[in-house]
Amino acid sequence: NKANLGAITTEILPLDTFFFAEDYHQQYLAKNPGGYCGLGGTGVTCPIGLDLDKKSA
């Protein structure tokens, strides 16, 4: 790490409660393929139609 700021770590914990955003926020990148903030997109994709009944391992 060139800036000598140390390692970046992220703790991943189970979610207690999840709230979906309003409809106008859903599928943002599909509606705005150029991304936001002039960054030219993020390269992140999310499949449409996720199965909410499946539990992750």
C-alpha positions in Angstrom: 0.0 0.0 0.0 1.6 3.1 -1.3 -0.1 5.6 1.0 0.9 3.7 4.2 -2.7 3.7 5.4 -2.7 0.0 6.4 -4.9 -2.8 5.1 -8.5 -2.1 4.4 -10.8 -4.6 6.1 -14.5 -5.1 6.1 -16.6 -7.1 8.5 -19.4 -9.0 6.9 -22.3 -9.8 9.2 -25.8 -11.3 8.8 -28.5 -8.7 8.1 -31.2 -8.3 10.7 -33.6 -6.3 8.6 -33.6 -5.2 4.9 -35.6 -2.5 3.4 -36.0 -2.3 -0.4 -35.5 1.2 -1.9 -38.3 3.0 -3.7 -39.2 1.8 -7.2 -37.4 4.7 -8.8 -34.1 3.5 -7.3 -34.5 -0.1 -8.5 -32.3 -1.3 -11.4 -30.4 2.0 -11.3 -27.6 0.8 -13.6 -30.0 -0.6 -16.2 -31.8 2.7 -16.3 -28.5 4.8 -16.2 -25.8 2.7 -17.9 -23.4 5.6 -17.7 -23.4 5.4 -14.0 -23.5 8.5 -11.8 -21.2 11.4 -10.7 -19.5 11.5 -14.0 -17.5 8.4 -13.2 -18.5 6.6 -16.4 -20.1 3.6 -14.6 -18.9 1.2 -12.0 -18.6 -2.1 -14.0 -20.9 -3.7 -11.4 -23.9 -5.7 -12.6 -26.8 -7.3 -10.8 -29.0 -9.9 -12.4 -32.7 -9.0 -12.7 -35.1 -11.3 -11.0 -33.1 -12.4 -7.9 -34.8 -15.3 -6.1 -35.6 -13.9 -2.7 -36.6 -17.3 -1.4 -33.1 -18.8 -1.7 -30.9 -18.5 1.3 -27.2 -17.9 0.8 -24.8 -20.5 2.1 
